[in-house]
Amino acid sequence: MERIPEKIDSKFRFVLLAAERAEQMLRGAKPKIDMGELKPTRIAMKEISNDLVEWDYGPAPVAEVEGETEEVGAGEVEES
């Protein structure tokens, strides 16, 4: 397994990031490093290990407040 950069908090996240990057390459994205005939998963792991792929945790989840009413979605009828 490749070296996991310090900003990645777990092996699981490393694998998720590598899988997402490999899928991007399978859909046509150009590799950021030339690794010859290696599979996209190995190239993605190497890119992440070398900090060539930018990522973040995304927005923080919004906590639900107790007693909050649910929104009525399209096609739903609210009972009175």
PDB file as gemmi writes it, atoms N, CA and C in Angstrom:
CRYST1    1.000    1.000    1.000  90.00  90.00  90.00 P 1                      
ATOM      1  N   MET A   1       0.835  -1.180   0.000  1.00  0.00           N  
ATOM      2  CA  MET A   1       0.000   0.000   0.000  1.00  0.00           C  
ATOM      3  C   MET A   1       0.878   1.240   0.000  1.00  0.00           C  
ATOM      4  N   GLU A   2       0.365   2.286  -0.608  1.00  0.00           N  
ATOM      5  CA  GLU A   2       1.096   3.545  -0.707  1.00  0.00           C  
ATOM      6  C   GLU A   2       1.127   4.268   0.634  1.00  0.00           C  
ATOM      7  N   ARG A   3       2.020   5.248   0.725  1.00  0.00           N  
ATOM      8  CA  ARG A   3       2.103   6.102   1.913  1.00  0.00           C  
ATOM      9  C   ARG A   3       0.848   6.958   1.967  1.00  0.00           C  
ATOM     10  N   ILE A   4       0.233   7.029   3.125  1.00  0.00           N  
ATOM     11  CA  ILE A   4      -0.968   7.836   3.295  1.00  0.00           C  
ATOM     12  C   ILE A   4      -0.547   9.216   3.807  1.00  0.00           C  
ATOM     13  N   PRO A   5      -0.903  10.280   3.074  1.00  0.00           N  
ATOM     14  CA  PRO A   5      -0.544  11.631   3.532  1.00  0.00           C  
ATOM     15  C   PRO A   5      -1.148  11.941   4.904  1.00  0.00           C  
ATOM     16  N   GLU A   6      -0.503  12.829   5.644  1.00  0.00           N  
ATOM     17  CA  GLU A   6      -0.943  13.157   7.009  1.00  0.00           C  
ATOM     18  C   GLU A   6      -2.338  13.745   7.062  1.00  0.00           C  
ATOM     19  N   LYS A   7      -2.751  14.489   6.023  1.00  0.00           N  
ATOM     20  CA  LYS A   7      -4.067  15.125   6.081  1.00  0.00           C  
ATOM     21  C   LYS A   7      -5.221  14.137   5.861  1.00  0.00           C  
ATOM     22  N   ILE A   8      -4.924  12.912   5.452  1.00  0.00           N  
ATOM     23  CA  ILE A   8      -5.949  11.878   5.314  1.00  0.00           C  
ATOM     24  C   ILE A   8      -6.007  11.122   6.629  1.00  0.00           C  
ATOM     25  N   ASP A   9      -7.200  11.070   7.218  1.00  0.00           N  
ATOM     26  CA  ASP A   9      -7.342  10.571   8.585  1.00  0.00           C  
ATOM     27  C   ASP A   9      -7.429   9.052   8.727  1.00  0.00           C  
ATOM     28  N   SER A  10      -7.631   8.301   7.629  1.00  0.00           N  
ATOM     29  CA  SER A  10      -7.742   6.851   7.769  1.00  0.00           C  
ATOM     30  C   SER A  10      -7.453   6.143   6.449  1.00  0.00           C  
ATOM     31  N   LYS A  11      -7.171   4.861   6.544  1.00  0.00           N  
ATOM     32  CA  LYS A  11      -6.967   4.047   5.343  1.00  0.00           C  
ATOM     33  C   LYS A  11      -8.253   3.978   4.533  1.00  0.00           C  
ATOM     34  N   PHE A  12      -9.377   3.940   5.229  1.00  0.00           N  
ATOM     35  CA  PHE A  12     -10.670   3.869   4.552  1.00  0.00           C  
ATOM     36  C   PHE A  12     -10.876   5.089   3.658  1.00  0.00           C  
ATOM     37  N   ARG A  13     -10.593   6.301   4.169  1.00  0.00           N  
ATOM     38  CA  ARG A  13     -10.744   7.514   3.363  1.00  0.00           C  
ATOM     39  C   ARG A  13      -9.772   7.484   2.186  1.00  0.00           C  
ATOM     40  N   PHE A  14      -8.554   6.995   2.408  1.00  0.00           N  
ATOM     41  CA  PHE A  14      -7.565   6.882   1.337  1.00  0.00           C  
ATOM     42  C   PHE A  14      -8.119   6.008   0.205  1.00  0.00           C  
ATOM     43  N   VAL A  15      -8.714   4.893   0.563  1.00  0.00           N  
ATOM     44  CA  VAL A  15      -9.275   3.983  -0.438  1.00  0.00           C  
ATOM     45  C   VAL A  15     -10.449   4.636  -1.161  1.00  0.00           C  
ATOM     46  N   LEU A  16     -11.313   5.338  -0.424  1.00  0.00           N  
ATOM     47  CA  LEU A  16     -12.441   6.033  -1.057  1.00  0.00           C  
ATOM     48  C   LEU A  16     -11.956   7.080  -2.059  1.00  0.00           C  
ATOM     49  N   LEU A  17     -10.953   7.862  -1.666  1.00  0.00           N  
ATOM     50  CA  LEU A  17     -10.413   8.882  -2.560  1.00  0.00           C  
ATOM     51  C   LEU A  17      -9.779   8.255  -3.796  1.00  0.00           C  
ATOM     52  N   ALA A  18      -9.024   7.184  -3.597  1.00  0.00           N  
ATOM     53  CA  ALA A  18      -8.379   6.510  -4.722  1.00  0.00           C  
ATOM     54  C   ALA A  18      -9.421   5.919  -5.667  1.00  0.00           C  
ATOM     55  N   ALA A  19     -10.475   5.350  -5.127  1.00  0.00           N  
ATOM     56  CA  ALA A  19     -11.528   4.767  -5.959  1.00  0.00           C  
ATOM     57  C   ALA A  19     -12.215   5.847  -6.789  1.00  0.00           C  
ATOM     58  N   GLU A  20     -12.499   6.985  -6.170  1.00  0.00           N  
ATOM     59  CA  GLU A  20     -13.147   8.074  -6.889  1.00  0.00           C  
ATOM     60  C   GLU A  20     -12.238   8.610  -7.994  1.00  0.00           C  
ATOM     61  N   ARG A  21     -10.954   8.777  -7.689  1.00  0.00           N  
ATOM     62  CA  ARG A  21      -9.999   9.277  -8.689  1.00  0.00           C  
ATOM     63  C   ARG A  21      -9.829   8.266  -9.819  1.00  0.00           C  
ATOM     64  N   ALA A  22      -9.764   6.982  -9.502  1.00  0.00           N  
ATOM     65  CA  ALA A  22      -9.631   5.953 -10.530  1.00  0.00           C  
ATOM     66  C   ALA A  22     -10.843   5.970 -11.456  1.00  0.00           C  
ATOM     67  N   GLU A  23     -12.023   6.156 -10.896  1.00  0.00           N  
ATOM     68  CA  GLU A  23     -13.231   6.225 -11.719  1.00  0.00           C  
ATOM     69  C   GLU A  23     -13.181   7.430 -12.650  1.00  0.00           C  
ATOM     70  N   GLN A  24     -12.649   8.553 -12.167  1.00  0.00           N  
ATOM     71  CA  GLN A  24     -12.494   9.727 -13.026  1.00  0.00           C  
ATOM     72  C   GLN A  24     -11.601   9.393 -14.219  1.00  0.00           C  
ATOM     73  N   MET A  25     -10.508   8.672 -13.965  1.00  0.00           N  
ATOM     74  CA  MET A  25      -9.600   8.308 -15.053  1.00  0.00           C  
ATOM     75  C   MET A  25     -10.256   7.334 -16.020  1.00  0.00           C  
ATOM     76  N   LEU A  26     -11.058   6.416 -15.505  1.00  0.00           N  
ATOM     77  CA  LEU A  26     -11.759   5.480 -16.385  1.00  0.00           C  
ATOM     78  C   LEU A  26     -12.751   6.207 -17.287  1.00  0.00           C  
ATOM     79  N   ARG A  27     -13.261   7.347 -16.818  1.00  0.00           N  
ATOM     80  CA  ARG A  27     -14.209   8.130 -17.611  1.00  0.00           C  
ATOM     81  C   ARG A  27     -13.518   9.143 -18.521  1.00  0.00           C  
ATOM     82  N   GLY A  28     -12.181   9.159 -18.511  1.00  0.00           N  
ATOM     83  CA  GLY A  28     -11.470   9.998 -19.461  1.00  0.00           C  
ATOM     84  C   GLY A  28     -10.534  11.044 -18.897  1.00  0.00           C  
ATOM     85  N   ALA A  29     -10.472  11.218 -17.576  1.00  0.00           N  
ATOM     86  CA  ALA A  29      -9.558  12.198 -16.990  1.00  0.00           C  
ATOM     87  C   ALA A  29      -8.115  11.754 -17.220  1.00  0.00           C  
ATOM     88  N   LYS A  30      -7.254  12.724 -17.454  1.00  0.00           N  
ATOM     89  CA  LYS A  30      -5.840  12.426 -17.693  1.00  0.00           C  
ATOM     90  C   LYS A  30      -5.129  12.198 -16.355  1.00  0.00           C  
ATOM     91  N   PRO A  31      -4.271  11.174 -16.280  1.00  0.00           N  
ATOM     92  CA  PRO A  31      -3.477  10.960 -15.058  1.00  0.00           C  
ATOM     93  C   PRO A  31      -2.533  12.133 -14.820  1.00  0.00           C  
ATOM     94  N   LYS A  32      -2.279  12.455 -13.567  1.00  0.00           N  
ATOM     95  CA  LYS A  32      -1.388  13.555 -13.212  1.00  0.00           C  
ATOM     96  C   LYS A  32       0.073  13.127 -13.204  1.00  0.00           C  
ATOM     97  N   ILE A  33       0.317  11.815 -13.234  1.00  0.00           N  
ATOM     98  CA  ILE A  33       1.678  11.292 -13.322  1.00  0.00           C  
ATOM     99  C   ILE A  33       1.703  10.177 -14.354  1.00  0.00           C  
ATOM    100  N   ASP A  34       2.841   9.987 -14.987  1.00  0.00           N  
ATOM    101  CA  ASP A  34       2.974   8.927 -15.982  1.00  0.00           C  
ATOM    102  C   ASP A  34       3.489   7.671 -15.284  1.00  0.00           C  
ATOM    103  N   MET A  35       2.647   6.654 -15.243  1.00  0.00           N  
ATOM    104  CA  MET A  35       3.008   5.417 -14.567  1.00  0.00           C  
ATOM    105  C   MET A  35       3.040   4.240 -15.543  1.00  0.00           C  
ATOM    106  N   GLY A  36       3.113   4.526 -16.831  1.00  0.00           N  
ATOM    107  CA  GLY A  36       3.188   3.437 -17.792  1.00  0.00           C  
ATOM    108  C   GLY A  36       1.864   2.715 -17.930  1.00  0.00           C  
ATOM    109  N   GLU A  37       1.913   1.405 -17.831  1.00  0.00           N  
ATOM    110  CA  GLU A  37       0.740   0.565 -18.053  1.00  0.00           C  
ATOM    111  C   GLU A  37       0.054   0.114 -16.768  1.00  0.00           C  
ATOM    112  N   LEU A  38       0.252   0.825 -15.672  1.00  0.00           N  
ATOM    113  CA  LEU A  38      -0.421   0.448 -14.428  1.00  0.00           C  
ATOM    114  C   LEU A  38      -1.919   0.701 -14.533  1.00  0.00           C  
ATOM    115  N   LYS A  39      -2.670  -0.018 -13.740  1.00  0.00           N  
ATOM    116  CA  LYS A  39      -4.119   0.159 -13.706  1.00  0.00           C  
ATOM    117  C   LYS A  39      -4.454   1.509 -13.069  1.00  0.00           C  
ATOM    118  N   PRO A  40      -5.615   2.077 -13.428  1.00  0.00           N  
ATOM    119  CA  PRO A  40      -6.002   3.380 -12.871  1.00  0.00           C  
ATOM    120  C   PRO A  40      -6.033   3.414 -11.339  1.00  0.00           C  
ATOM    121  N   THR A  41      -6.371   2.298 -10.696  1.00  0.00           N  
ATOM    122  CA  THR A  41      -6.401   2.300  -9.226  1.00  0.00           C  
ATOM    123  C   THR A  41      -5.010   2.534  -8.640  1.00  0.00           C  
ATOM    124  N   ARG A  42      -4.007   1.913  -9.199  1.00  0.00           N  
ATOM    125  CA  ARG A  42      -2.628   2.089  -8.706  1.00  0.00           C  
ATOM    126  C   ARG A  42      -2.133   3.506  -8.986  1.00  0.00           C  
ATOM    127  N   ILE A  43      -2.485   4.036 -10.173  1.00  0.00           N  
ATOM    128  CA  ILE A  43      -2.096   5.409 -10.510  1.00  0.00           C  
ATOM    129  C   ILE A  43      -2.759   6.376  -9.540  1.00  0.00           C  
ATOM    130  N   ALA A  44      -4.051   6.170  -9.246  1.00  0.00           N  
ATOM    131  CA  ALA A  44      -4.783   7.044  -8.326  1.00  0.00           C  
ATOM    132  C   ALA A  44      -4.155   7.010  -6.936  1.00  0.00           C  
ATOM    133  N   MET A  45      -3.793   5.840  -6.456  1.00  0.00           N  
ATOM    134  CA  MET A  45      -3.162   5.725  -5.142  1.00  0.00           C  
ATOM    135  C   MET A  45      -1.845   6.497  -5.106  1.00  0.00           C  
ATOM    136  N   LYS A  46      -1.073   6.415  -6.178  1.00  0.00           N  
ATOM    137  CA  LYS A  46       0.212   7.114  -6.245  1.00  0.00           C  
ATOM    138  C   LYS A  46      -0.006   8.628  -6.287  1.00  0.00           C  
ATOM    139  N   GLU A  47      -1.016   9.067  -7.055  1.00  0.00           N  
ATOM    140  CA  GLU A  47      -1.325  10.496  -7.113  1.00  0.00           C  
ATOM    141  C   GLU A  47      -1.701  11.037  -5.740  1.00  0.00           C  
ATOM    142  N   ILE A  48      -2.529  10.312  -5.026  1.00  0.00           N  
ATOM    143  CA  ILE A  48      -2.954  10.765  -3.696  1.00  0.00           C  
ATOM    144  C   ILE A  48      -1.781  10.747  -2.725  1.00  0.00           C  
ATOM    145  N   SER A  49      -0.943   9.728  -2.803  1.00  0.00           N  
ATOM    146  CA  SER A  49       0.230   9.648  -1.925  1.00  0.00           C  
ATOM    147  C   SER A  49       1.187  10.804  -2.155  1.00  0.00           C  
ATOM    148  N   ASN A  50       1.244  11.299  -3.389  1.00  0.00           N  
ATOM    149  CA  ASN A  50       2.132  12.412  -3.729  1.00  0.00           C  
ATOM    150  C   ASN A  50       1.433  13.770  -3.619  1.00  0.00           C  
ATOM    151  N   ASP A  51       0.254  13.809  -2.992  1.00  0.00           N  
ATOM    152  CA  ASP A  51      -0.523  15.039  -2.788  1.00  0.00           C  
ATOM    153  C   ASP A  51      -0.813  15.777  -4.090  1.00  0.00           C  
ATOM    154  N   LEU A  52      -1.118  15.037  -5.152  1.00  0.00           N  
ATOM    155  CA  LEU A  52      -1.450  15.642  -6.439  1.00  0.00           C  
ATOM    156  C   LEU A  52      -2.948  15.796  -6.644  1.00  0.00           C  
ATOM    157  N   VAL A  53      -3.747  15.205  -5.771  1.00  0.00           N  
ATOM    158  CA  VAL A  53      -5.199  15.265  -5.877  1.00  0.00           C  
ATOM    159  C   VAL A  53      -5.728  16.130  -4.739  1.00  0.00           C  
ATOM    160  N   GLU A  54      -6.478  17.185  -5.115  1.00  0.00           N  
ATOM    161  CA  GLU A  54      -7.065  18.059  -4.100  1.00  0.00           C  
ATOM    162  C   GLU A  54      -8.405  17.488  -3.655  1.00  0.00           C  
ATOM    163  N   TRP A  55      -8.671  17.554  -2.355  1.00  0.00           N  
ATOM    164  CA  TRP A  55      -9.935  17.073  -1.808  1.00  0.00           C  
ATOM    165  C   TRP A  55     -10.186  17.788  -0.496  1.00  0.00           C  
ATOM    166  N   ASP A  56     -11.436  17.727  -0.042  1.00  0.00           N  
ATOM    167  CA  ASP A  56     -11.769  18.248   1.279  1.00  0.00           C  
ATOM    168  C   ASP A  56     -12.924  17.435   1.843  1.00  0.00           C  
ATOM    169  N   TYR A  57     -13.262  17.702   3.080  1.00  0.00           N  
ATOM    170  CA  TYR A  57     -14.305  16.941   3.757  1.00  0.00           C  
ATOM    171  C   TYR A  57     -15.704  17.364   3.340  1.00  0.00           C  
ATOM    172  N   GLY A  58     -15.839  18.495   2.648  1.00  0.00           N  
ATOM    173  CA  GLY A  58     -17.154  18.993   2.272  1.00  0.00           C  
ATOM    174  C   GLY A  58     -17.782  19.760   3.417  1.00  0.00           C  
ATOM    175  N   PRO A  59     -19.002  20.232   3.188  1.00  0.00           N  
ATOM    176  CA  PRO A  59     -19.651  21.017   4.239  1.00  0.00           C  
ATOM    177  C   PRO A  59     -20.019  20.149   5.437  1.00  0.00           C  
ATOM    178  N   ALA A  60     -20.012  20.771   6.596  1.00  0.00           N  
ATOM    179  CA  ALA A  60     -20.394  20.052   7.821  1.00  0.00           C  
ATOM    180  C   ALA A  60     -21.887  19.737   7.773  1.00  0.00           C  
ATOM    181  N   PRO A  61     -22.291  18.583   8.295  1.00  0.00           N  
ATOM    182  CA  PRO A  61     -23.718  18.252   8.299  1.00  0.00           C  
ATOM    183  C   PRO A  61     -24.496  19.211   9.200  1.00  0.00           C  
ATOM    184  N   VAL A  62     -25.725  19.474   8.807  1.00  0.00           N  
ATOM    185  CA  VAL A  62     -26.588  20.371   9.573  1.00  0.00           C  
ATOM    186  C   VAL A  62     -27.366  19.535  10.582  1.00  0.00           C  
ATOM    187  N   ALA A  63     -27.296  19.931  11.843  1.00  0.00           N  
ATOM    188  CA  ALA A  63     -28.003  19.206  12.898  1.00  0.00           C  
ATOM    189  C   ALA A  63     -29.493  19.525  12.820  1.00  0.00           C  
ATOM    190  N   GLU A  64     -30.312  18.506  13.006  1.00  0.00           N  
ATOM    191  CA  GLU A  64     -31.759  18.702  12.996  1.00  0.00           C  
ATOM    192  C   GLU A  64     -32.210  19.149  14.379  1.00  0.00           C  
ATOM    193  N   VAL A  65     -33.142  20.073  14.410  1.00  0.00           N  
ATOM    194  CA  VAL A  65     -33.686  20.590  15.667  1.00  0.00           C  
ATOM    195  C   VAL A  65     -34.949  19.808  15.991  1.00  0.00           C  
ATOM    196  N   GLU A  66     -35.092  19.374  17.261  1.00  0.00           N  
ATOM    197  CA  GLU A  66     -36.278  18.627  17.673  1.00  0.00           C  
ATOM    198  C   GLU A  66     -37.517  19.495  17.533  1.00  0.00           C  
ATOM    199  N   GLY A  67     -38.620  18.879  17.099  1.00  0.00           N  
ATOM    200  CA  GLY A  67     -39.882  19.593  16.978  1.00  0.00           C  
ATOM    201  C   GLY A  67     -40.010  20.362  15.679  1.00  0.00           C  
ATOM    202  N   GLU A  68     -39.016  20.288  14.821  1.00  0.00           N  
ATOM    203  CA  GLU A  68     -39.064  20.985  13.545  1.00  0.00           C  
ATOM    204  C   GLU A  68     -40.043  20.275  12.621  1.00  0.00           C  
ATOM    205  N   THR A  69     -40.872  21.015  11.911  1.00  0.00           N  
ATOM    206  CA  THR A  69     -41.839  20.398  11.010  1.00  0.00           C  
ATOM    207  C   THR A  69     -41.150  19.970   9.729  1.00  0.00           C  
ATOM    208  N   GLU A  70     -41.664  18.917   9.133  1.00  0.00           N  
ATOM    209  CA  GLU A  70     -41.104  18.431   7.885  1.00  0.00           C  
ATOM    210  C   GLU A  70     -41.638  19.255   6.741  1.00  0.00           C  
ATOM    211  N   GLU A  71     -40.816  19.431   5.706  1.00  0.00           N  
ATOM    212  CA  GLU A  71     -41.251  20.149   4.526  1.00  0.00           C  
ATOM    213  C   GLU A  71     -42.130  19.241   3.681  1.00  0.00           C  
ATOM    214  N   VAL A  72     -43.096  19.832   3.026  1.00  0.00           N  
ATOM    215  CA  VAL A  72     -43.951  19.068   2.127  1.00  0.00           C  
ATOM    216  C   VAL A  72     -43.271  19.051   0.776  1.00  0.00           C  
ATOM    217  N   GLY A  73     -42.996  17.844   0.261  1.00  0.00           N  
ATOM    218  CA  GLY A  73     -42.324  17.707  -1.017  1.00  0.00           C  
ATOM    219  C   GLY A  73     -43.298  17.790  -2.176  1.00  0.00           C  
ATOM    220  N   ALA A  74     -42.784  17.802  -3.362  1.00  0.00           N  
ATOM    221  CA  ALA A  74     -43.614  17.854  -4.564  1.00  0.00           C  
ATOM    222  C   ALA A  74     -44.509  16.623  -4.615  1.00  0.00           C  
ATOM    223  N   GLY A  75     -45.781  16.847  -4.866  1.00  0.00           N  
ATOM    224  CA  GLY A  75     -46.730  15.747  -4.978  1.00  0.00           C  
ATOM    225  C   GLY A  75     -47.247  15.246  -3.654  1.00  0.00           C  
ATOM    226  N   GLU A  76     -46.800  15.806  -2.536  1.00  0.00           N  
ATOM    227  CA  GLU A  76     -47.273  15.377  -1.217  1.00  0.00           C  
ATOM    228  C   GLU A  76     -48.302  16.375  -0.717  1.00  0.00           C  
ATOM    229  N   VAL A  77     -49.237  15.883   0.039  1.00  0.00           N  
ATOM    230  CA  VAL A  77     -50.274  16.740   0.612  1.00  0.00           C  
ATOM    231  C   VAL A  77     -50.105  16.744   2.124  1.00  0.00           C  
ATOM    232  N   GLU A  78     -50.121  17.940   2.693  1.00  0.00           N  
ATOM    233  CA  GLU A  78     -49.991  18.055   4.141  1.00  0.00           C  
ATOM    234  C   GLU A  78     -51.364  17.899   4.784  1.00  0.00           C  
ATOM    235  N   GLU A  79     -51.432  17.022   5.789  1.00  0.00           N  
ATOM    236  CA  GLU A  79     -52.703  16.791   6.479  1.00  0.00           C  
ATOM    237  C   GLU A  79     -52.930  17.877   7.505  1.00  0.00           C  
ATOM    238  N   SER A  80     -54.197  18.342   7.627  1.00  0.00           N  
ATOM    239  CA  SER A  80     -54.507  19.387   8.608  1.00  0.00           C  
ATOM    240  C   SER A  80     -55.150  18.794   9.824  1.00  0.00           C  
TER     241      SER A  80                                                      
END                                                                             
